[in-house]
Amino acid sequence: MRLCGEIPGAKRNAGNIQEMSLRAKAQHILAELKGHAPFTLFGAFLGIVFMLLFRNVSDDARRTLFTVFHPTHVVLSAIVTASMFKLHAAKRHFLVVLIVGYFGSIGIATLSDIIIPHIGTHLLALDVPSHAQVHGDNKEPDNHQGHGPEDETAHPRSRIHLGFIDDWYIVNPAALLGIFIAFFLPRTKFPHAGHVLISTWASSSYLLMNTQSEITAGIALGIFVTLFVATLLPCCISDIVFPLLFVKPDLRIAEPCEDHGLHSHPHVHDHTEQTE
């Protein structure tokens, strides 16, 4: 991977600033996905450790974990999303920043912390208790074996828990807090590993909140894949795809850098700062 520099397929305008073609943007995003993968793999592993550590806590404690990490993730996403828009968008009125910051943070955090983990919950059947858990150690009669249709009725699958609706009094103020911080003190530099960790713990908390079955080796592998997808795609949408949607002439995007340690991107250069 080359260091920050010219992008294949990028053109220069009258101000000698690189402008990315659609193909160049797609290549840029794919390169970033590859660059973010090591952080996400490690985060997914820590998510498994997180779930194993808290697997025996009460249902109320599991919900509390989610109501801590999900709003925290929303705050971080709101700060970065709204800050990027505030710094580089053509229209910087508070109402516009509010709308973009709210939907950007709530949408991305909901996808990462809730929707993808919820799909994983159903695919892995985490919300269906095992036969032994339901009936204990007592042996069942021959006419009542396995998980029949009556078992599914007795133990319905968990419904999706949308934070901005079910916990609206916590999640929505968290988004507004991040937007206000970004509007008056825009910042896009955060430790990237810290953001990945918060995002992974929020996703792990949702999985844990809906887990009724034992975490076997096979289940752990499925959870690992779920956490990897739940963290990588939304994180890159927030950090890369979203900024590319609002590129204007004062923003020059170079080829992906090898250093992904910060939540900001060293390959995103503010041309106005360079010319001062």
C-alpha atoms as a printed R data frame, in Angstrom:
    type eleno elety resid chain resno       x       y       z
1   ATOM     1    CA   MET     A     1   0.000   0.000   0.000
2   ATOM     2    CA   ARG     A     2   1.422   3.345  -1.001
3   ATOM     3    CA   LEU     A     3   1.495   6.340   1.288
4   ATOM     4    CA   CYS     A     4  -0.786   9.338   0.869
5   ATOM     5    CA   GLY     A     5  -0.418  10.732  -2.609
6   ATOM     6    CA   GLU     A     6  -1.969  10.771  -6.017
7   ATOM     7    CA   ILE     A     7  -5.043   8.651  -6.574
8   ATOM     8    CA   PRO     A     8  -5.380   6.672  -9.784
9   ATOM     9    CA   GLY     A     9  -8.434   8.019 -11.577
10  ATOM    10    CA   ALA     A    10  -8.444  11.334  -9.721
11  ATOM    11    CA   LYS     A    11  -8.555  14.617 -11.609
12  ATOM    12    CA   ARG     A    12  -7.341  18.045 -10.666
13  ATOM    13    CA   ASN     A    13  -9.464  21.154 -10.879
14  ATOM    14    CA   ALA     A    14  -8.393  24.748 -11.484
15  ATOM    15    CA   GLY     A    15  -7.105  25.024  -7.909
16  ATOM    16    CA   ASN     A    16  -4.859  22.005  -8.439
17  ATOM    17    CA   ILE     A    17  -6.965  19.942  -6.021
18  ATOM    18    CA   GLN     A    18  -7.644  16.272  -6.597
19  ATOM    19    CA   GLU     A    19 -11.228  15.284  -7.322
20  ATOM    20    CA   MET     A    20 -12.094  11.609  -7.133
21  ATOM    21    CA   SER     A    21 -14.072   9.818  -9.801
22  ATOM    22    CA   LEU     A    22 -16.758   7.314  -8.796
23  ATOM    23    CA   ARG     A    23 -14.407   4.434  -9.577
24  ATOM    24    CA   ALA     A    24 -11.589   6.028  -7.575
25  ATOM    25    CA   LYS     A    25 -13.939   6.482  -4.607
26  ATOM    26    CA   ALA     A    26 -14.944   2.813  -4.793
27  ATOM    27    CA   GLN     A    27 -11.277   1.764  -4.855
28  ATOM    28    CA   HIS     A    28 -10.596   4.108  -1.937
29  ATOM    29    CA   ILE     A    29 -13.419   2.564   0.116
30  ATOM    30    CA   LEU     A    30 -12.252  -1.000  -0.610
31  ATOM    31    CA   ALA     A    31  -8.708  -0.099   0.420
32  ATOM    32    CA   GLU     A    32 -10.031   1.425   3.634
33  ATOM    33    CA   LEU     A    33 -12.059  -1.692   4.434
34  ATOM    34    CA   LYS     A    34  -8.848  -3.689   4.157
35  ATOM    35    CA   GLY     A    35  -6.963  -1.175   6.302
36  ATOM    36    CA   HIS     A    36  -9.604  -1.220   9.043
37  ATOM    37    CA   ALA     A    37  -9.853  -5.021   9.151
38  ATOM    38    CA   PRO     A    38  -7.051  -5.636  11.743
39  ATOM    39    CA   PHE     A    39  -8.684  -3.273  14.262
40  ATOM    40    CA   THR     A    40 -12.046  -4.918  13.668
41  ATOM    41    CA   LEU     A    41 -10.712  -8.470  14.022
42  ATOM    42    CA   PHE     A    42  -9.179  -7.622  17.372
43  ATOM    43    CA   GLY     A    43 -12.355  -5.809  18.421
44  ATOM    44    CA   ALA     A    44 -14.499  -8.829  17.511
45  ATOM    45    CA   PHE     A    45 -12.230 -11.055  19.614
46  ATOM    46    CA   LEU     A    46 -12.622  -8.687  22.579
47  ATOM    47    CA   GLY     A    47 -16.385  -8.790  21.983
48  ATOM    48    CA   ILE     A    48 -16.346 -12.564  22.512
49  ATOM    49    CA   VAL     A    49 -14.342 -12.068  25.723
50  ATOM    50    CA   PHE     A    50 -16.862  -9.398  26.798
51  ATOM    51    CA   MET     A    51 -19.799 -11.778  26.315
52  ATOM    52    CA   LEU     A    52 -18.072 -14.616  28.173
53  ATOM    53    CA   LEU     A    53 -17.271 -12.339  31.117
54  ATOM    54    CA   PHE     A    54 -20.858 -11.109  31.471
55  ATOM    55    CA   ARG     A    55 -22.764 -14.224  30.342
56  ATOM    56    CA   ASN     A    56 -23.956 -14.995  33.888
57  ATOM    57    CA   VAL     A    57 -25.252 -11.537  34.821
58  ATOM    58    CA   SER     A    58 -28.972 -10.853  35.166
59  ATOM    59    CA   ASP     A    59 -31.225  -9.710  32.327
60  ATOM    60    CA   ASP     A    60 -31.440  -6.246  33.894
61  ATOM    61    CA   ALA     A    61 -27.644  -5.998  34.019
62  ATOM    62    CA   ARG     A    62 -27.410  -7.004  30.350
63  ATOM    63    CA   ARG     A    63 -29.860  -4.295  29.388
64  ATOM    64    CA   THR     A    64 -27.899  -1.793  31.484
65  ATOM    65    CA   LEU     A    65 -24.721  -2.642  29.575
66  ATOM    66    CA   PHE     A    66 -26.499  -1.924  26.298
67  ATOM    67    CA   THR     A    67 -27.956   1.364  27.564
68  ATOM    68    CA   VAL     A    68 -24.414   2.456  28.452
69  ATOM    69    CA   PHE     A    69 -22.433   1.450  25.369
70  ATOM    70    CA   HIS     A    70 -25.037   2.144  22.650
71  ATOM    71    CA   PRO     A    71 -25.599   5.822  23.619
72  ATOM    72    CA   THR     A    72 -21.826   6.242  24.010
73  ATOM    73    CA   HIS     A    73 -21.385   4.970  20.455
74  ATOM    74    CA   VAL     A    74 -24.120   7.365  19.290
75  ATOM    75    CA   VAL     A    75 -22.287  10.318  20.866
76  ATOM    76    CA   LEU     A    76 -19.009   9.423  19.126
77  ATOM    77    CA   SER     A    77 -20.717   8.882  15.769
78  ATOM    78    CA   ALA     A    78 -22.609  12.168  16.088
79  ATOM    79    CA   ILE     A    79 -19.432  14.107  16.894
80  ATOM    80    CA   VAL     A    80 -17.475  12.711  13.949
81  ATOM    81    CA   THR     A    81 -20.332  12.804  11.432
82  ATOM    82    CA   ALA     A    82 -21.492  16.301  12.320
83  ATOM    83    CA   SER     A    83 -17.912  17.605  12.587
84  ATOM    84    CA   MET     A    84 -16.975  16.317   9.141
85  ATOM    85    CA   PHE     A    85 -20.080  17.894   7.670
86  ATOM    86    CA   LYS     A    86 -19.585  21.164   9.587
87  ATOM    87    CA   LEU     A    87 -15.977  21.490   8.438
88  ATOM    88    CA   HIS     A    88 -16.408  20.646   4.773
89  ATOM    89    CA   ALA     A    89 -20.046  21.018   3.686
90  ATOM    90    CA   ALA     A    90 -21.205  24.015   1.691
91  ATOM    91    CA   LYS     A    91 -24.203  24.644   3.988
92  ATOM    92    CA   ARG     A    92 -23.212  24.856   7.628
93  ATOM    93    CA   HIS     A    93 -26.395  26.180   9.250
94  ATOM    94    CA   PHE     A    94 -27.188  24.535  12.580
95  ATOM    95    CA   LEU     A    95 -30.440  22.991  11.343
96  ATOM    96    CA   VAL     A    96 -28.644  21.304   8.434
97  ATOM    97    CA   VAL     A    97 -25.846  20.059  10.706
98  ATOM    98    CA   LEU     A    98 -28.499  18.832  13.158
99  ATOM    99    CA   ILE     A    99 -30.356  16.824  10.519
100 ATOM   100    CA   VAL     A   100 -27.236  15.308   8.979
101 ATOM   101    CA   GLY     A   101 -25.638  14.589  12.368
102 ATOM   102    CA   TYR     A   102 -28.780  13.011  13.798
103 ATOM   103    CA   PHE     A   103 -29.600  10.686  10.921
104 ATOM   104    CA   GLY     A   104 -25.937   9.913  10.322
105 ATOM   105    CA   SER     A   105 -25.243   8.922  13.932
106 ATOM   106    CA   ILE     A   106 -28.566   7.244  14.773
107 ATOM   107    CA   GLY     A   107 -28.658   5.402  11.452
108 ATOM   108    CA   ILE     A   108 -25.074   4.145  11.600
109 ATOM   109    CA   ALA     A   109 -25.151   3.230  15.307
110 ATOM   110    CA   THR     A   110 -28.505   1.453  14.913
111 ATOM   111    CA   LEU     A   111 -27.155  -0.552  11.981
112 ATOM   112    CA   SER     A   112 -23.978  -1.458  13.859
113 ATOM   113    CA   ASP     A   113 -25.293  -2.038  17.378
114 ATOM   114    CA   ILE     A   114 -28.794  -3.367  16.702
115 ATOM   115    CA   ILE     A   115 -29.810  -4.413  13.178
116 ATOM   116    CA   ILE     A   116 -26.781  -6.545  12.243
117 ATOM   117    CA   PRO     A   117 -26.538  -8.127  15.739
118 ATOM   118    CA   HIS     A   118 -30.300  -8.810  15.660
119 ATOM   119    CA   ILE     A   119 -29.926 -10.641  12.355
120 ATOM   120    CA   GLY     A   120 -27.024 -12.580  13.837
121 ATOM   121    CA   THR     A   121 -29.138 -13.434  16.884
122 ATOM   122    CA   HIS     A   122 -31.795 -15.045  14.704
123 ATOM   123    CA   LEU     A   123 -29.379 -16.804  12.350
124 ATOM   124    CA   LEU     A   124 -27.489 -18.320  15.296
125 ATOM   125    CA   ALA     A   125 -30.714 -18.977  17.268
126 ATOM   126    CA   LEU     A   126 -29.173 -17.297  20.314
127 ATOM   127    CA   ASP     A   127 -32.614 -16.272  21.576
128 ATOM   128    CA   VAL     A   128 -33.899 -19.872  21.649
129 ATOM   129    CA   PRO     A   129 -33.066 -21.701  24.919
130 ATOM   130    CA   SER     A   130 -31.737 -25.225  24.635
131 ATOM   131    CA   HIS     A   131 -33.886 -28.247  25.460
132 ATOM   132    CA   ALA     A   132 -31.834 -28.833  28.622
133 ATOM   133    CA   GLN     A   133 -32.290 -25.227  29.749
134 ATOM   134    CA   VAL     A   134 -36.056 -25.416  29.300
135 ATOM   135    CA   HIS     A   135 -36.632 -28.795  30.950
136 ATOM   136    CA   GLY     A   136 -33.616 -29.067  33.218
137 ATOM   137    CA   ASP     A   137 -32.081 -32.456  33.805
138 ATOM   138    CA   ASN     A   138 -35.404 -34.282  33.829
139 ATOM   139    CA   LYS     A   139 -35.877 -36.703  30.971
140 ATOM   140    CA   GLU     A   140 -38.824 -36.139  28.714
141 ATOM   141    CA   PRO     A   141 -41.350 -38.717  27.613
142 ATOM   142    CA   ASP     A   142 -40.885 -40.263  24.199
143 ATOM   143    CA   ASN     A   143 -43.855 -38.291  22.826
144 ATOM   144    CA   HIS     A   144 -42.198 -34.935  23.630
145 ATOM   145    CA   GLN     A   145 -38.805 -34.863  21.981
146 ATOM   146    CA   GLY     A   146 -36.760 -32.113  20.385
147 ATOM   147    CA   HIS     A   147 -37.941 -28.650  19.470
148 ATOM   148    CA   GLY     A   148 -41.316 -28.972  17.852
149 ATOM   149    CA   PRO     A   149 -43.679 -26.209  16.773
150 ATOM   150    CA   GLU     A   150 -45.083 -26.042  20.317
151 ATOM   151    CA   ASP     A   151 -41.596 -25.149  21.603
152 ATOM   152    CA   GLU     A   152 -41.321 -22.198  19.208
153 ATOM   153    CA   THR     A   153 -44.738 -20.966  20.401
154 ATOM   154    CA   ALA     A   154 -43.788 -21.353  24.053
155 ATOM   155    CA   HIS     A   155 -40.479 -19.544  23.481
156 ATOM   156    CA   PRO     A   156 -41.042 -16.856  20.850
157 ATOM   157    CA   ARG     A   157 -38.072 -15.207  19.167
158 ATOM   158    CA   SER     A   158 -36.934 -11.882  20.600
159 ATOM   159    CA   ARG     A   159 -38.192  -8.704  18.957
160 ATOM   160    CA   ILE     A   160 -35.817  -6.034  17.728
161 ATOM   161    CA   HIS     A   161 -34.916  -3.424  20.340
162 ATOM   162    CA   LEU     A   162 -34.518  -0.049  18.622
163 ATOM   163    CA   GLY     A   163 -32.591   2.230  20.934
164 ATOM   164    CA   PHE     A   164 -33.820   5.530  19.525
165 ATOM   165    CA   ILE     A   165 -37.427   4.353  20.109
166 ATOM   166    CA   ASP     A   166 -37.300   2.031  23.129
167 ATOM   167    CA   ASP     A   167 -34.651   4.109  24.928
168 ATOM   168    CA   TRP     A   168 -35.495   7.423  23.234
169 ATOM   169    CA   TYR     A   169 -34.924   9.427  26.427
170 ATOM   170    CA   ILE     A   170 -31.262   8.306  26.473
171 ATOM   171    CA   VAL     A   171 -30.254   7.686  22.852
172 ATOM   172    CA   ASN     A   172 -31.745  10.811  21.247
173 ATOM   173    CA   PRO     A   173 -30.212  13.204  23.819
174 ATOM   174    CA   ALA     A   174 -26.896  11.386  23.254
175 ATOM   175    CA   ALA     A   175 -27.104  12.178  19.533
176 ATOM   176    CA   LEU     A   176 -28.000  15.811  20.271
177 ATOM   177    CA   LEU     A   177 -25.066  16.082  22.687
178 ATOM   178    CA   GLY     A   178 -22.651  14.880  20.024
179 ATOM   179    CA   ILE     A   179 -24.116  17.269  17.452
180 ATOM   180    CA   PHE     A   180 -23.856  20.280  19.789
181 ATOM   181    CA   ILE     A   181 -20.236  19.411  20.584
182 ATOM   182    CA   ALA     A   182 -19.468  19.098  16.868
183 ATOM   183    CA   PHE     A   183 -21.177  22.346  15.941
184 ATOM   184    CA   PHE     A   184 -19.343  24.489  18.477
185 ATOM   185    CA   LEU     A   185 -16.116  22.487  18.736
186 ATOM   186    CA   PRO     A   186 -15.809  20.288  15.631
187 ATOM   187    CA   ARG     A   187 -13.347  17.446  16.072
188 ATOM   188    CA   THR     A   188 -12.744  14.393  13.903
189 ATOM   189    CA   LYS     A   189  -9.659  12.954  15.623
190 ATOM   190    CA   PHE     A   190 -10.365  10.162  18.079
191 ATOM   191    CA   PRO     A   191  -8.365   7.022  18.854
192 ATOM   192    CA   HIS     A   192  -9.707   4.640  16.241
193 ATOM   193    CA   ALA     A   193  -9.159   1.610  18.457
194 ATOM   194    CA   GLY     A   194 -11.293   3.260  21.143
195 ATOM   195    CA   HIS     A   195 -14.159   3.818  18.727
196 ATOM   196    CA   VAL     A   196 -13.973   0.228  17.484
197 ATOM   197    CA   LEU     A   197 -13.984  -1.018  21.077
198 ATOM   198    CA   ILE     A   198 -17.075   1.001  22.048
199 ATOM   199    CA   SER     A   199 -18.868  -0.087  18.876
200 ATOM   200    CA   THR     A   200 -17.996  -3.749  19.481
201 ATOM   201    CA   TRP     A   201 -19.091  -3.639  23.118
202 ATOM   202    CA   ALA     A   202 -22.400  -2.054  22.109
203 ATOM   203    CA   SER     A   203 -22.995  -4.842  19.551
204 ATOM   204    CA   SER     A   204 -21.885  -7.477  22.078
205 ATOM   205    CA   SER     A   205 -24.273  -6.044  24.658
206 ATOM   206    CA   TYR     A   206 -27.177  -6.373  22.242
207 ATOM   207    CA   LEU     A   207 -26.248  -9.968  21.460
208 ATOM   208    CA   LEU     A   208 -25.867 -10.715  25.162
209 ATOM   209    CA   MET     A   209 -29.212  -9.083  25.943
210 ATOM   210    CA   ASN     A   210 -30.927 -11.565  23.589
211 ATOM   211    CA   THR     A   211 -28.820 -14.657  24.256
212 ATOM   212    CA   GLN     A   212 -30.648 -17.573  25.864
213 ATOM   213    CA   SER     A   213 -28.525 -20.478  24.605
214 ATOM   214    CA   GLU     A   214 -25.104 -21.650  25.716
215 ATOM   215    CA   ILE     A   215 -22.090 -20.089  23.976
216 ATOM   216    CA   THR     A   216 -20.431 -23.103  22.372
217 ATOM   217    CA   ALA     A   217 -17.368 -23.018  20.128
218 ATOM   218    CA   GLY     A   218 -19.562 -22.977  17.010
219 ATOM   219    CA   ILE     A   219 -21.778 -20.228  18.428
220 ATOM   220    CA   ALA     A   220 -18.685 -18.201  19.388
221 ATOM   221    CA   LEU     A   221 -17.436 -18.400  15.791
222 ATOM   222    CA   GLY     A   222 -20.790 -17.164  14.517
223 ATOM   223    CA   ILE     A   223 -20.757 -14.308  17.051
224 ATOM   224    CA   PHE     A   224 -17.224 -13.400  15.958
225 ATOM   225    CA   VAL     A   225 -18.343 -13.077  12.313
226 ATOM   226    CA   THR     A   226 -21.414 -11.073  13.363
227 ATOM   227    CA   LEU     A   227 -19.332  -8.650  15.421
228 ATOM   228    CA   PHE     A   228 -16.790  -8.258  12.630
229 ATOM   229    CA   VAL     A   229 -19.471  -7.294  10.095
230 ATOM   230    CA   ALA     A   230 -21.383  -5.172  12.619
231 ATOM   231    CA   THR     A   231 -18.278  -3.104  13.360
232 ATOM   232    CA   LEU     A   232 -16.464  -2.927  10.019
233 ATOM   233    CA   LEU     A   233 -19.222  -1.862   7.621
234 ATOM   234    CA   PRO     A   234 -20.935   0.848   9.720
235 ATOM   235    CA   CYS     A   235 -17.594   2.193  10.936
236 ATOM   236    CA   CYS     A   236 -16.353   2.617   7.383
237 ATOM   237    CA   ILE     A   237 -19.670   4.143   6.331
238 ATOM   238    CA   SER     A   238 -19.276   6.694   9.111
239 ATOM   239    CA   ASP     A   239 -15.570   7.394   8.587
240 ATOM   240    CA   ILE     A   240 -15.224   7.084   4.816
241 ATOM   241    CA   VAL     A   241 -18.390   6.793   2.747
242 ATOM   242    CA   PHE     A   242 -20.221   9.575   4.545
243 ATOM   243    CA   PRO     A   243 -17.393  12.149   4.191
244 ATOM   244    CA   LEU     A   244 -17.045  11.286   0.496
245 ATOM   245    CA   LEU     A   245 -20.703  12.205  -0.021
246 ATOM   246    CA   PHE     A   246 -19.975  15.761   1.077
247 ATOM   247    CA   VAL     A   247 -16.617  16.452  -0.532
248 ATOM   248    CA   LYS     A   248 -16.271  20.036  -1.728
249 ATOM   249    CA   PRO     A   249 -13.301  21.790  -3.354
250 ATOM   250    CA   ASP     A   250 -11.509  22.559  -0.065
251 ATOM   251    CA   LEU     A   251 -11.174  18.853   0.713
252 ATOM   252    CA   ARG     A   252  -8.478  16.830  -1.044
253 ATOM   253    CA   ILE     A   253  -8.581  13.072  -0.581
254 ATOM   254    CA   ALA     A   254  -5.398  11.162  -1.205
255 ATOM   255    CA   GLU     A   255  -4.727   7.458  -1.362
256 ATOM   256    CA   PRO     A   256  -5.349   5.489   1.860
257 ATOM   257    CA   CYS     A   257  -2.605   5.691   4.461
258 ATOM   258    CA   GLU     A   258  -0.999   2.856   6.350
259 ATOM   259    CA   ASP     A   259  -1.666   4.523   9.700
260 ATOM   260    CA   HIS     A   260  -5.230   3.783  10.822
261 ATOM   261    CA   GLY     A   261  -4.591   4.568  14.459
262 ATOM   262    CA   LEU     A   262  -6.812   7.643  14.516
263 ATOM   263    CA   HIS     A   263 -10.534   7.904  13.960
264 ATOM   264    CA   SER     A   264  -9.749  10.716  11.525
265 ATOM   265    CA   HIS     A   265  -8.022  10.050   8.241
266 ATOM   266    CA   PRO     A   266  -4.527  11.404   7.546
267 ATOM   267    CA   HIS     A   267  -5.266  11.012   3.821
268 ATOM   268    CA   VAL     A   268  -8.058  13.615   4.098
269 ATOM   269    CA   HIS     A   269  -6.436  16.996   3.766
270 ATOM   270    CA   ASP     A   270  -8.020  20.391   4.315
271 ATOM   271    CA   HIS     A   271  -6.722  22.392   1.367
272 ATOM   272    CA   THR     A   272  -7.611  25.723   3.027
273 ATOM   273    CA   GLU     A   273  -5.289  24.917   5.922
274 ATOM   274    CA   GLN     A   274  -2.433  24.008   3.580
275 ATOM   275    CA   THR     A   275  -2.667  27.271   1.666
276 ATOM   276    CA   GLU     A   276  -2.694  29.527   4.722
